[in-house]
Amino acid sequence: MKQILNQYAGYNYWANKIILEKLARVPHELWTLENGSSFGSIYNTVVHMMETESVWWQRMKLKERIELPQKDPEQNDAAISQKLLFQSKQWKEWVDAANDKIITHVFGYQNTHKELFKQPIYEMLMHLFNHQSYHRGQIVTMLRQAGIDKIPATDFIVFCRKK
């Protein structure tokens, strides 16, 4: 289990970094272009990804009151990207340092509807990393719809081949 989670945590960090590097070269107007996707724009999707990693981090740390990262309307694309990448790196470092006992630990948390759940940490991690893959795929689609090409592959197998 630990080896798989190490790979997925590393992959999540790598793939977020790759897609954010591409987005850094995209005009801000495309970040905020309303396109009918789950969160309406690339910007809102990246914000959602950043918030998701932060919320799960706080839940895992058993923080009683979950706080969303500060959303400043004036925050630029780079600041949001930096926050997401920082959190992804934090996850990678945490998984690298964790042992099997920690990974299989069952922790309790509340979802956004105040429902209580208990799950092993490894299930939450698998959910988180898959969630992020899903939204990176949406970002790729939004970029293609906007006419952006040469989007780097962020598939797990590409990550594995680069190691």
DSSP file with accessible surface (Angstrom, degrees, kcal/mol):
  #  RESIDUE AA STRUCTURE BP1 BP2  ACC     N-H-->O    O-->H-N    N-H-->O    O-->H-N    TCO  KAPPA ALPHA  PHI   PSI    X-CA   Y-CA   Z-CA
    1    1 A M     >        0   0  101      0, 0.0     4,-2.5     0, 0.0     5,-0.2   0.000 360.0 360.0 360.0 -44.4    0.0    0.0    0.0
    2    2 A K  H  >  +     0   0   46      1,-0.2     4,-2.7     2,-0.2     5,-0.2   0.904 360.0  51.3 -59.7 -43.0    2.8    2.4    0.9
    3    3 A Q  H  > S+     0   0  145      2,-0.2     4,-2.2     1,-0.2    -1,-0.2   0.925 111.3  47.6 -62.4 -42.7    4.5    2.0   -2.4
    4    4 A I  H  > S+     0   0   80      1,-0.2     4,-2.7     2,-0.2    -2,-0.2   0.933 112.9  47.8 -63.6 -46.5    1.3    2.7   -4.3
    5    5 A L  H  X S+     0   0    0     -4,-2.5     4,-2.8     1,-0.2     5,-0.2   0.882 109.2  54.1 -65.2 -36.3    0.5    5.8   -2.3
    6    6 A N  H  X S+     0   0   47     -4,-2.7     4,-2.4    -5,-0.2    -1,-0.2   0.929 111.0  46.7 -60.0 -43.9    4.1    7.1   -2.7
    7    7 A Q  H  X S+     0   0   49     -4,-2.2     4,-2.9     1,-0.2    -2,-0.2   0.933 114.3  46.1 -63.8 -45.6    3.7    6.7   -6.4
    8    8 A Y  H  X S+     0   0   56     -4,-2.7     4,-2.9     2,-0.2    -2,-0.2   0.886 112.5  49.4 -68.2 -37.2    0.3    8.4   -6.5
    9    9 A A  H  X S+     0   0    0     -4,-2.8     4,-2.1     2,-0.2    83,-0.2   0.926 114.8  45.4 -65.8 -42.8    1.4   11.3   -4.2
   10   10 A G  H  X S+     0   0    7     -4,-2.4     4,-2.7    -5,-0.2    -2,-0.2   0.907 113.9  49.7 -64.3 -41.6    4.4   11.8   -6.4
   11   11 A Y  H  X S+     0   0   15     -4,-2.9     4,-3.4    -5,-0.2     5,-0.3   0.926 108.5  52.2 -62.7 -45.4    2.3   11.6   -9.5
   12   12 A N  H  X S+     0   0    0     -4,-2.9     4,-2.4     1,-0.2     5,-0.2   0.932 113.2  44.5 -58.3 -45.2   -0.3   14.1   -8.1
   13   13 A Y  H  X S+     0   0   54     -4,-2.1     4,-2.5    75,-0.2    -2,-0.2   0.951 116.4  46.2 -63.9 -48.9    2.5   16.6   -7.4
   14   14 A W  H  X S+     0   0   44     -4,-2.7     4,-2.7     1,-0.2    -2,-0.2   0.933 114.5  46.5 -59.9 -48.9    4.2   16.0  -10.8
   15   15 A A  H  X S+     0   0    0     -4,-3.4     4,-2.5     2,-0.2     5,-0.3   0.898 112.7  49.4 -65.9 -40.3    1.0   16.2  -12.8
   16   16 A N  H  X S+     0   0    0     -4,-2.4     4,-2.6    -5,-0.3     5,-0.2   0.928 112.2  49.5 -62.4 -41.9   -0.2   19.3  -11.0
   17   17 A K  H  X S+     0   0   76     -4,-2.5     4,-2.3    -5,-0.2    -2,-0.2   0.938 111.7  48.3 -62.1 -45.4    3.2   20.9  -11.6
   18   18 A I  H  X S+     0   0   32     -4,-2.7     4,-1.7     2,-0.2    -2,-0.2   0.930 115.1  43.3 -61.7 -47.6    3.1   20.0  -15.3
   19   19 A I  H  X S+     0   0    1     -4,-2.5     4,-2.5     1,-0.2    -1,-0.2   0.894 114.0  51.0 -70.3 -35.9   -0.4   21.3  -15.9
   20   20 A L  H  X S+     0   0   11     -4,-2.6     4,-1.8    -5,-0.3    -1,-0.2   0.866 106.6  54.8 -70.0 -33.5    0.2   24.5  -13.9
   21   21 A E  H  < S+     0   0   82     -4,-2.3     4,-0.5    -5,-0.2    -1,-0.2   0.901 110.4  46.5 -63.8 -39.5    3.4   25.2  -15.9
   22   22 A K  H >< S+     0   0   25     -4,-1.7     3,-1.5     1,-0.2    -2,-0.2   0.934 111.0  51.8 -65.5 -44.9    1.3   25.0  -19.1
   23   23 A L  H >< S+     0   0    0     -4,-2.5     3,-1.9     1,-0.3    -2,-0.2   0.816  97.3  67.6 -63.4 -27.7   -1.4   27.2  -17.5
   24   24 A A  T 3< S+     0   0   79     -4,-1.8    -1,-0.3     1,-0.3    -2,-0.2   0.754 101.1  49.4 -63.6 -21.1    1.3   29.8  -16.6
   25   25 A R  T <  S+     0   0  170     -3,-1.5    -1,-0.3    -4,-0.5    -2,-0.2   0.287  93.2  94.8 -99.8   9.2    1.7   30.4  -20.4
   26   26 A V  S <  S-     0   0   11     -3,-1.9     5,-0.1    -4,-0.1   117,-0.0  -0.840  85.2-105.5-102.5 136.1   -2.0   30.8  -21.0
   27   27 A P    >>  -     0   0   68      0, 0.0     3,-1.5     0, 0.0     4,-1.1  -0.254  26.4-119.4 -58.9 145.9   -3.5   34.3  -21.0
   28   28 A H  H 3> S+     0   0   88      1,-0.3     4,-1.7     2,-0.2     3,-0.3   0.827 110.9  67.5 -55.4 -34.3   -5.6   35.2  -18.0
   29   29 A E  H 3> S+     0   0  133      1,-0.2     4,-0.6     2,-0.2    -1,-0.3   0.848 100.0  49.3 -58.2 -34.8   -8.6   35.7  -20.2
   30   30 A L  H <4 S+     0   0   36     -3,-1.5    12,-0.6     1,-0.2     3,-0.3   0.827 105.1  58.5 -73.8 -30.6   -8.7   32.0  -20.9
   31   31 A W  H  < S+     0   0    3     -4,-1.1    12,-3.1    -3,-0.3    13,-0.4   0.878 115.6  35.0 -61.0 -38.9   -8.4   31.2  -17.2
   32   32 A T  H  < S+     0   0   59     -4,-1.7     2,-0.2    10,-0.2    -1,-0.2   0.431  84.8 126.5-100.7   0.8  -11.6   33.1  -16.5
   33   33 A L     <  -     0   0   87     -4,-0.6     2,-0.3    -3,-0.3     9,-0.3  -0.420  63.2-126.2 -62.4 121.9  -13.5   32.2  -19.7
   34   34 A E        +     0   0  137     -2,-0.2     7,-0.2     1,-0.1    -1,-0.1  -0.575  41.1 162.4 -71.4 128.8  -16.8   30.7  -18.7
   35   35 A N        -     0   0   47      5,-2.1    -1,-0.1    -2,-0.3     6,-0.1   0.312  53.5-107.6-136.5   5.8  -17.2   27.4  -20.5
   36   36 A G  S    S+     0   0   75      4,-0.4     5,-0.1     1,-0.2    -2,-0.1   0.570  70.3 138.6  79.5   7.2  -19.9   25.4  -18.8
   37   37 A S  S >  S-     0   0   33      3,-0.1     3,-1.0     1,-0.1    -1,-0.2  -0.155  75.4 -78.2 -75.1-178.4  -17.6   22.9  -17.1
   38   38 A S  T 3  S+     0   0   72      1,-0.3    -1,-0.1     2,-0.1    -2,-0.0   0.845 133.3  22.9 -50.2 -42.2  -18.1   21.7  -13.5
   39   39 A F  T 3  S-     0   0   75      2,-0.1    -1,-0.3    -4,-0.0     5,-0.1   0.274 108.5-116.6-114.1   8.5  -16.7   24.9  -12.0
   40   40 A G  S <  S+     0   0    9     -3,-1.0    -5,-2.1     4,-0.1    -4,-0.4   0.117  82.0  25.0  88.7 -24.0  -17.3   27.2  -15.0
   41   41 A S  S  > S-     0   0    2     -7,-0.2     4,-1.9    -6,-0.1    -9,-0.2  -0.985  80.1-103.4-162.0 167.1  -13.7   28.1  -15.8
   42   42 A I  H  > S+     0   0    2    -12,-0.6     4,-2.8   -11,-0.3     5,-0.2   0.935 120.0  53.5 -62.2 -46.2  -10.1   27.0  -15.6
   43   43 A Y  H  > S+     0   0   36    -12,-3.1     4,-2.6     1,-0.2    -1,-0.2   0.942 110.1  45.7 -55.2 -50.9   -9.5   29.5  -12.7
   44   44 A N  H  > S+     0   0   62    -13,-0.4     4,-2.4     1,-0.2    -1,-0.2   0.839 111.8  53.1 -65.5 -30.6  -12.4   28.1  -10.7
   45   45 A T  H  X S+     0   0    0     -4,-1.9     4,-2.5     2,-0.2    -1,-0.2   0.929 109.9  46.8 -69.7 -43.5  -11.3   24.5  -11.3
   46   46 A V  H  X S+     0   0    1     -4,-2.8     4,-2.5     2,-0.2    -2,-0.2   0.923 112.3  51.0 -64.3 -40.7   -7.8   25.2  -10.1
   47   47 A V  H  X S+     0   0    6     -4,-2.6     4,-3.0    -5,-0.2     5,-0.2   0.938 109.8  50.4 -60.5 -44.8   -9.2   27.0   -7.0
   48   48 A H  H  X S+     0   0   37     -4,-2.4     4,-2.7     1,-0.2    -2,-0.2   0.924 110.4  49.3 -59.7 -44.1  -11.5   24.0   -6.4
   49   49 A M  H  X S+     0   0    0     -4,-2.5     4,-2.2     2,-0.2    -1,-0.2   0.921 112.6  47.8 -61.6 -42.5   -8.5   21.6   -6.6
   50   50 A M  H  X S+     0   0    4     -4,-2.5     4,-2.0     1,-0.2    -2,-0.2   0.936 113.4  47.3 -64.6 -44.8   -6.5   23.8   -4.2
   51   51 A E  H  X S+     0   0   25     -4,-3.0     4,-3.1     1,-0.2     5,-0.2   0.901 109.7  54.3 -63.8 -40.2   -9.4   24.0   -1.8
   52   52 A T  H  X S+     0   0   17     -4,-2.7     4,-2.5    -5,-0.2     5,-0.3   0.930 108.8  46.9 -61.7 -46.7   -9.9   20.2   -2.0
   53   53 A E  H  X S+     0   0    0     -4,-2.2     4,-1.9     1,-0.2    -1,-0.2   0.914 115.0  47.9 -62.8 -38.7   -6.3   19.4   -1.1
   54   54 A S  H  X S+     0   0   17     -4,-2.0     4,-2.5    -5,-0.2    -2,-0.2   0.923 110.9  49.6 -66.8 -44.7   -6.4   21.9    1.8
   55   55 A V  H  X S+     0   0   17     -4,-3.1     4,-2.6     1,-0.2    -2,-0.2   0.936 112.6  46.6 -63.2 -46.4   -9.7   20.6    3.2
   56   56 A W  H  X S+     0   0   20     -4,-2.5     4,-2.7     2,-0.2     5,-0.2   0.887 110.5  54.4 -64.2 -36.0   -8.6   17.0    3.2
   57   57 A W  H  X S+     0   0   38     -4,-1.9     4,-2.0    -5,-0.3    -1,-0.2   0.947 110.7  45.2 -60.2 -47.5   -5.3   18.0    4.8
   58   58 A Q  H  <>S+     0   0   16     -4,-2.5     5,-2.7     1,-0.2    -2,-0.2   0.893 112.6  51.0 -65.2 -40.7   -7.2   19.7    7.6
   59   59 A R  H ><5S+     0   0   25     -4,-2.6     3,-1.8     3,-0.2    -1,-0.2   0.933 110.4  48.9 -60.5 -47.0   -9.6   16.8    8.0
   60   60 A M  H 3<5S+     0   0   15     -4,-2.7    -1,-0.2     1,-0.3    -2,-0.2   0.875 108.3  53.5 -63.3 -34.0   -6.7   14.4    8.2
   61   61 A K  T 3<5S-     0   0  110     -4,-2.0    -1,-0.3    -5,-0.2    -2,-0.2   0.377 116.1-120.2 -80.6   5.4   -5.0   16.6   10.8
   62   62 A L  T < 5 +     0   0  113     -3,-1.8     2,-0.3     1,-0.2    -3,-0.2   0.781  45.7 176.7  60.6  33.3   -8.3   16.4   12.7
   63   63 A K      < -     0   0   90     -5,-2.7    -1,-0.2     1,-0.2     3,-0.1  -0.506  25.4-145.7 -68.1 128.6   -8.8   20.1   12.6
   64   64 A E  S    S+     0   0  189     -2,-0.3     2,-0.6     1,-0.2    -1,-0.2   0.906  85.7  38.0 -67.3 -43.8  -12.1   20.9   14.3
   65   65 A R  S    S-     0   0  199     -3,-0.0     2,-0.3    -7,-0.0    -1,-0.2  -0.937  81.7-143.5-114.2 114.6  -13.1   23.8   12.1
   66   66 A I        -     0   0   65     -2,-0.6     2,-0.5    -3,-0.1   -11,-0.1  -0.578  15.7-162.0 -78.2 130.7  -12.2   23.5    8.4
   67   67 A E        -     0   0  115     -2,-0.3    -9,-0.1   -13,-0.1     3,-0.1  -0.963  13.5-134.1-116.6 128.5  -11.1   26.7    6.9
   68   68 A L        -     0   0   90     -2,-0.5     3,-0.1     1,-0.1   -17,-0.1  -0.542  39.8 -95.2 -73.2 143.4  -11.0   27.3    3.1
   69   69 A P        -     0   0   24      0, 0.0    -1,-0.1     0, 0.0   -18,-0.1  -0.272  57.1 -83.0 -55.7 147.1   -7.9   29.0    1.9
   70   70 A Q        -     0   0  148      1,-0.1     2,-0.8    -3,-0.1    -3,-0.0  -0.317  41.8-151.9 -56.8 125.7   -8.3   32.7    1.6
   71   71 A K        -     0   0  123     -3,-0.1    -1,-0.1    -2,-0.0     3,-0.0  -0.908  14.4-175.3-103.0 106.6  -10.0   33.5   -1.7
   72   72 A D    >   -     0   0   76     -2,-0.8     3,-2.7     1,-0.1    -2,-0.0  -0.920  22.7-146.2-102.3 119.0   -8.9   37.0   -2.7
   73   73 A P  T 3  S+     0   0  115      0, 0.0    -1,-0.1     0, 0.0    -2,-0.0   0.771 102.0  55.5 -56.5 -22.4  -10.6   38.2   -5.8
   74   74 A E  T 3  S+     0   0  159      2,-0.0     2,-0.1    -3,-0.0    -3,-0.0   0.515  79.4 119.3 -87.2  -6.2   -7.4   40.0   -6.6
   75   75 A Q    <   -     0   0   34     -3,-2.7     2,-0.1     1,-0.1    -4,-0.0  -0.412  59.8-136.3 -62.7 133.0   -5.3   36.9   -6.4
   76   76 A N     >  -     0   0   93     -2,-0.1     4,-1.8     1,-0.1     3,-0.3  -0.319  23.6 -99.8 -86.7 172.8   -3.7   36.2   -9.7
   77   77 A D  H  > S+     0   0   21      1,-0.2     4,-2.5     2,-0.2     5,-0.2   0.871 121.3  55.3 -58.4 -39.4   -3.4   32.9  -11.5
   78   78 A A  H  > S+     0   0   66      1,-0.2     4,-2.6     2,-0.2    -1,-0.2   0.888 105.5  51.4 -65.0 -39.2    0.2   32.4  -10.3
   79   79 A A  H  > S+     0   0   25     -3,-0.3     4,-2.0     2,-0.2    -1,-0.2   0.917 111.9  46.3 -65.8 -42.0   -0.8   32.8   -6.6
   80   80 A I  H  X S+     0   0    0     -4,-1.8     4,-2.2     2,-0.2    -2,-0.2   0.930 113.6  49.5 -64.5 -44.5   -3.5   30.2   -6.9
   81   81 A S  H  X S+     0   0   15     -4,-2.5     4,-2.7     1,-0.2     5,-0.2   0.912 109.1  52.5 -60.0 -43.2   -1.2   27.8   -8.7
   82   82 A Q  H  X S+     0   0  147     -4,-2.6     4,-2.5     1,-0.2    -1,-0.2   0.898 108.6  50.2 -61.8 -41.2    1.5   28.3   -6.1
   83   83 A K  H  X S+     0   0   67     -4,-2.0     4,-2.2     2,-0.2    -1,-0.2   0.912 112.0  47.4 -64.6 -42.6   -1.0   27.4   -3.3
   84   84 A L  H  X S+     0   0    1     -4,-2.2     4,-2.6     2,-0.2    -2,-0.2   0.945 113.4  47.4 -63.7 -47.1   -2.1   24.3   -5.1
   85   85 A L  H  X S+     0   0   39     -4,-2.7     4,-2.3     1,-0.2    -2,-0.2   0.894 110.2  52.9 -64.6 -37.9    1.5   23.1   -5.8
   86   86 A F  H  X S+     0   0  128     -4,-2.5     4,-2.1    -5,-0.2    -1,-0.2   0.937 111.5  45.9 -60.5 -46.2    2.5   23.8   -2.2
   87   87 A Q  H  X S+     0   0   19     -4,-2.2     4,-2.3     1,-0.2    -2,-0.2   0.913 111.2  52.2 -66.4 -39.8   -0.3   21.7   -0.9
   88   88 A S  H  X S+     0   0    0     -4,-2.6     4,-2.1     1,-0.2   -75,-0.2   0.897 110.0  49.2 -62.5 -38.6    0.4   18.9   -3.4
   89   89 A K  H  X S+     0   0   96     -4,-2.3     4,-2.7     2,-0.2    -1,-0.2   0.894 107.7  54.8 -66.9 -38.2    4.1   18.9   -2.3
   90   90 A Q  H  X S+     0   0   49     -4,-2.1     4,-2.4     1,-0.2    -2,-0.2   0.915 108.0  49.4 -60.6 -43.5    2.9   18.7    1.4
   91   91 A W  H  X S+     0   0    1     -4,-2.3     4,-2.8     2,-0.2     5,-0.2   0.925 110.7  50.1 -60.3 -46.4    0.9   15.6    0.6
   92   92 A K  H  X S+     0   0   65     -4,-2.1     4,-2.6   -83,-0.2    -2,-0.2   0.944 112.5  46.1 -59.3 -47.3    3.9   14.0   -1.2
   93   93 A E  H  X S+     0   0  102     -4,-2.7     4,-1.7     1,-0.2    -1,-0.2   0.884 112.5  51.3 -64.0 -38.3    6.2   14.7    1.8
   94   94 A W  H  X S+     0   0   43     -4,-2.4     4,-1.4    -5,-0.2    -2,-0.2   0.945 111.9  45.4 -64.7 -47.9    3.6   13.5    4.3
   95   95 A V  H  < S+     0   0    0     -4,-2.8     3,-0.4     1,-0.2    -2,-0.2   0.919 109.7  55.9 -63.1 -41.5    3.0   10.2    2.4
   96   96 A D  H  < S+     0   0   71     -4,-2.6    -1,-0.2    -5,-0.2    -2,-0.2   0.886 114.0  40.5 -56.2 -38.2    6.8    9.7    2.0
   97   97 A A  H  < S+     0   0   88     -4,-1.7    -1,-0.2    -5,-0.2    -2,-0.2   0.659  97.2  99.3 -87.0 -16.2    7.2   10.0    5.8
   98   98 A A     <  -     0   0    6     -4,-1.4     2,-0.2    -3,-0.4    -3,-0.0  -0.319  58.4-149.2 -74.2 154.3    4.1    7.9    6.7
   99   99 A N     >  -     0   0   82      1,-0.0     4,-2.6    -2,-0.0     5,-0.2  -0.634  34.9 -93.4-113.1 176.1    4.2    4.3    7.8
  100  100 A D  H  > S+     0   0   95      1,-0.2     4,-2.2    -2,-0.2     5,-0.2   0.856 123.1  56.2 -59.5 -36.6    1.7    1.5    7.3
  101  101 A K  H  > S+     0   0  171      1,-0.2     4,-0.6     2,-0.2    -1,-0.2   0.927 111.5  42.7 -62.4 -42.7    0.1    2.1   10.7
  102  102 A I  H >4 S+     0   0   70     -3,-0.2     3,-0.9     1,-0.2    19,-0.3   0.926 112.8  52.7 -68.6 -44.2   -0.5    5.8    9.9
  103  103 A I  H 3< S+     0   0    0     -4,-2.6    19,-2.1     1,-0.3    20,-0.2   0.853 113.8  42.7 -63.4 -33.8   -1.8    5.0    6.4
  104  104 A T  H 3< S+     0   0   75     -4,-2.2    -1,-0.3    -5,-0.2    -2,-0.2   0.507  85.9 124.2 -91.9  -3.0   -4.3    2.4    7.6
  105  105 A H    <<  -     0   0  100     -3,-0.9    16,-2.2    -4,-0.6     2,-0.5  -0.315  60.6-132.6 -58.6 133.8   -5.4    4.6   10.6
  106  106 A V  E     -A  120   0A  77     14,-0.3     2,-0.3    15,-0.1    -1,-0.1  -0.806  29.6-176.0 -90.4 125.3   -9.2    5.2   10.6
  107  107 A F  E     -A  119   0A   5     12,-2.7    12,-2.1    -2,-0.5     2,-0.3  -0.879  18.2-130.5-122.5 155.2  -10.0    8.8   11.1
  108  108 A G  E     +A  118   0A  37     -2,-0.3     2,-0.3    10,-0.2    10,-0.2  -0.798  32.1 157.6-104.7 147.3  -13.3   10.6   11.5
  109  109 A Y  E     -A  117   0A  27      8,-2.3     8,-2.5    -2,-0.3     2,-0.4  -0.974  34.6-119.9-157.1 166.0  -14.4   13.7    9.6
  110  110 A Q  E     -A  116   0A  90     -2,-0.3     6,-0.2     6,-0.2     2,-0.1  -0.931  24.0-139.9-110.3 140.1  -17.4   15.7    8.5
  111  111 A N    >   -     0   0   31      4,-2.1     3,-2.0    -2,-0.4    -1,-0.0  -0.197  43.4 -84.1 -83.6-173.4  -18.2   16.4    4.9
  112  112 A T  T 3  S+     0   0  114      1,-0.3    -1,-0.1     2,-0.1    -2,-0.0   0.670 131.1  57.0 -69.2 -14.9  -19.5   19.8    3.7
  113  113 A H  T 3  S-     0   0  141      2,-0.1    -1,-0.3     0, 0.0     3,-0.1   0.214 118.8-110.6 -96.4  11.5  -23.1   18.6    4.7
  114  114 A K    <   +     0   0  150     -3,-2.0     2,-0.3     1,-0.3    -2,-0.1   0.661  68.9 148.1  68.0  19.1  -22.0   18.0    8.3
  115  115 A E        -     0   0  101      1,-0.0    -4,-2.1     0, 0.0     2,-0.3  -0.672  45.1-126.6 -82.4 140.6  -22.4   14.2    7.8
  116  116 A L  E     +A  110   0A 132     -2,-0.3     2,-0.3    -6,-0.2    -6,-0.2  -0.708  32.5 172.5 -92.1 139.7  -19.9   12.1    9.9
  117  117 A F  E     -A  109   0A  87     -8,-2.5    -8,-2.3    -2,-0.3     2,-0.4  -0.961  20.3-155.7-140.4 155.7  -17.7    9.5    8.3
  118  118 A K  E     +A  108   0A 168     -2,-0.3   -10,-0.2   -10,-0.2   -12,-0.1  -0.998  27.3 152.8-132.2 130.7  -14.8    7.3    9.4
  119  119 A Q  E     -A  107   0A  57    -12,-2.1   -12,-2.7    -2,-0.4     2,-0.1  -0.989  47.0 -95.6-151.9 154.4  -12.4    5.9    6.9
  120  120 A P  E >>  -A  106   0A  20      0, 0.0     4,-1.4     0, 0.0     3,-0.8  -0.440  38.4-119.6 -68.5 148.3   -8.8    4.7    6.7
  121  121 A I  H 3> S+     0   0    7    -16,-2.2     4,-2.7   -19,-0.3     5,-0.2   0.874 110.7  62.4 -58.0 -37.5   -6.4    7.4    5.5
  122  122 A Y  H 3> S+     0   0   68    -19,-2.1     4,-2.4     1,-0.2    -1,-0.2   0.872 101.8  51.8 -62.4 -32.5   -5.4    5.4    2.5
  123  123 A E  H <> S+     0   0   77     -3,-0.8     4,-2.3   -20,-0.2    -1,-0.2   0.919 110.2  48.4 -67.7 -41.0   -8.9    5.5    1.1
  124  124 A M  H  X S+     0   0    1     -4,-1.4     4,-2.9     2,-0.2    -2,-0.2   0.923 111.4  50.6 -63.3 -41.9   -9.1    9.2    1.5
  125  125 A L  H  X S+     0   0    0     -4,-2.7     4,-2.8     2,-0.2     5,-0.3   0.923 109.8  49.1 -63.4 -43.8   -5.7    9.6   -0.2
  126  126 A M  H  X S+     0   0   49     -4,-2.4     4,-2.1     1,-0.2     5,-0.2   0.912 112.8  48.8 -62.1 -41.6   -6.8    7.4   -3.2
  127  127 A H  H  X S+     0   0   93     -4,-2.3     4,-2.8     2,-0.2    -2,-0.2   0.948 112.1  48.8 -60.7 -49.0  -10.0    9.5   -3.4
  128  128 A L  H  X S+     0   0    0     -4,-2.9     4,-2.3     1,-0.2    -2,-0.2   0.937 112.6  45.8 -58.8 -48.4   -8.0   12.8   -3.3
  129  129 A F  H  X S+     0   0    1     -4,-2.8     4,-1.7     1,-0.2    -1,-0.2   0.889 115.2  47.1 -67.8 -36.4   -5.5   11.8   -6.0
  130  130 A N  H  X S+     0   0   82     -4,-2.1     4,-2.2    -5,-0.3    -1,-0.2   0.892 109.5  55.0 -68.5 -39.1   -8.2   10.4   -8.3
  131  131 A H  H  X S+     0   0   33     -4,-2.8     4,-2.0    -5,-0.2    -2,-0.2   0.926 107.9  48.9 -56.6 -45.6  -10.2   13.6   -7.7
  132  132 A Q  H  X S+     0   0    0     -4,-2.3     4,-2.5     1,-0.2    -1,-0.2   0.893 108.4  53.3 -66.8 -37.7   -7.3   15.7   -8.8
  133  133 A S  H  X S+     0   0   34     -4,-1.7     4,-2.2     2,-0.2    -1,-0.2   0.912 106.7  53.8 -60.9 -42.6   -6.8   13.6  -12.0
  134  134 A Y  H  X S+     0   0  141     -4,-2.2     4,-1.6     1,-0.2    -2,-0.2   0.939 111.8  43.3 -57.3 -47.9  -10.4   14.1  -12.9
  135  135 A H  H  X S+     0   0    9     -4,-2.0     4,-2.3     2,-0.2    -1,-0.2   0.843 108.5  57.1 -74.2 -30.2  -10.1   17.8  -12.7
  136  136 A R  H  X S+     0   0    2     -4,-2.5     4,-2.4     1,-0.2    -1,-0.2   0.916 106.0  52.9 -62.8 -37.9   -6.8   18.0  -14.5
  137  137 A G  H  X S+     0   0   34     -4,-2.2     4,-2.2     1,-0.2    -2,-0.2   0.895 107.2  51.0 -61.8 -39.6   -8.6   16.2  -17.3
  138  138 A Q  H  X S+     0   0   28     -4,-1.6     4,-2.7     2,-0.2    -1,-0.2   0.909 108.4  52.0 -63.5 -40.8  -11.3   18.8  -17.3
  139  139 A I  H  X S+     0   0    1     -4,-2.3     4,-2.7     2,-0.2    -2,-0.2   0.922 107.9  51.6 -62.3 -42.4   -8.6   21.5  -17.5
  140  140 A V  H  X S+     0   0   15     -4,-2.4     4,-2.6     1,-0.2    -1,-0.2   0.934 110.6  48.9 -59.7 -44.2   -7.1   19.8  -20.5
  141  141 A T  H  X S+     0   0   68     -4,-2.2     4,-2.7     1,-0.2    -2,-0.2   0.927 110.6  50.1 -62.0 -44.1  -10.5   19.7  -22.2
  142  142 A M  H  X S+     0   0    7     -4,-2.7     4,-1.4     1,-0.2    -1,-0.2   0.902 110.7  50.2 -62.5 -39.4  -11.0   23.4  -21.5
  143  143 A L  H  <>S+     0   0    0     -4,-2.7     5,-2.6     2,-0.2     3,-0.3   0.937 111.5  47.6 -63.8 -44.7   -7.6   24.2  -22.9
  144  144 A R  H ><5S+     0   0  159     -4,-2.6     3,-1.8     1,-0.2    -2,-0.2   0.905 109.3  53.3 -63.3 -41.5   -8.3   22.3  -26.1
  145  145 A Q  H 3<5S+     0   0  140     -4,-2.7    -1,-0.2     1,-0.3    -2,-0.2   0.803 106.5  54.3 -63.0 -28.0  -11.7   23.9  -26.5
  146  146 A A  T 3<5S-     0   0   37     -4,-1.4    -1,-0.3    -3,-0.3    -2,-0.2   0.385 124.4-105.1 -86.4   3.0  -10.0   27.3  -26.2
  147  147 A G  T < 5S+     0   0   62     -3,-1.8     2,-0.4     1,-0.3    -3,-0.2   0.600  70.7 146.4  87.6  10.6   -7.7   26.3  -29.1
  148  148 A I      < -     0   0   37     -5,-2.6    -1,-0.3    -6,-0.2     2,-0.2  -0.670  23.9-177.3 -82.5 133.8   -4.6   25.7  -27.0
  149  149 A D        +     0   0  108     -2,-0.4    -1,-0.0     1,-0.2    -5,-0.0  -0.583  51.3  55.5-120.5-174.9   -2.3   22.9  -28.3
  150  150 A K        +     0   0  178      1,-0.2    -1,-0.2    -2,-0.2    -2,-0.0   0.911  65.2 172.6  54.7  46.9    0.9   21.2  -27.2
  151  151 A I        -     0   0   26     -3,-0.2    -1,-0.2     1,-0.1  -132,-0.1  -0.758  34.1-117.9 -84.7 124.0   -0.7   20.3  -23.8
  152  152 A P        -     0   0   44      0, 0.0     2,-0.3     0, 0.0    -1,-0.1  -0.333  27.3-107.3 -66.0 145.5    1.7   18.0  -22.0
  153  153 A A        -     0   0   54      1,-0.1  -135,-0.0     2,-0.0  -134,-0.0  -0.540  32.4-178.1 -71.0 132.9    0.6   14.5  -21.1
  154  154 A T        +     0   0   15     -2,-0.3    -1,-0.1    -3,-0.1  -139,-0.1   0.029  30.7 140.1-119.9  25.7   -0.1   14.0  -17.4
  155  155 A D     >  -     0   0  100      1,-0.1     4,-1.8  -140,-0.0     3,-0.5  -0.383  62.0-120.6 -68.5 149.9   -1.1   10.4  -17.5
  156  156 A F  H  > S+     0   0   54      1,-0.2     4,-2.5     2,-0.2     5,-0.2   0.888 113.2  56.2 -57.1 -41.6    0.1    8.2  -14.6
  157  157 A I  H  > S+     0   0   87      1,-0.2     4,-2.3     2,-0.2    -1,-0.2   0.867 104.0  53.6 -64.0 -33.1    2.0    5.9  -17.1
  158  158 A V  H  > S+     0   0   28     -3,-0.5     4,-1.4     2,-0.2    -1,-0.2   0.930 108.7  50.0 -65.3 -42.6    3.9    8.9  -18.4
  159  159 A F  H  X S+     0   0   24     -4,-1.8     4,-0.6     1,-0.2     3,-0.4   0.932 110.9  49.4 -58.3 -46.9    5.0    9.8  -14.9
  160  160 A C  H >< S+     0   0   34     -4,-2.5     3,-0.9     1,-0.2    -1,-0.2   0.885 108.6  52.6 -62.7 -38.5    6.1    6.2  -14.3
  161  161 A R  H 3< S+     0   0  186     -4,-2.3    -1,-0.2     1,-0.2    -2,-0.2   0.777 104.5  56.9 -68.6 -26.7    8.1    6.2  -17.5
  162  162 A K  H 3<        0   0  144     -4,-1.4    -1,-0.2    -3,-0.4    -2,-0.2   0.617 360.0 360.0 -80.2 -14.7   10.0    9.4  -16.5
  163  163 A K    <<        0   0  153     -3,-0.9    -3,-0.0    -4,-0.6    -4,-0.0  -0.388 360.0 360.0 -75.4 360.0   11.3    7.9  -13.2
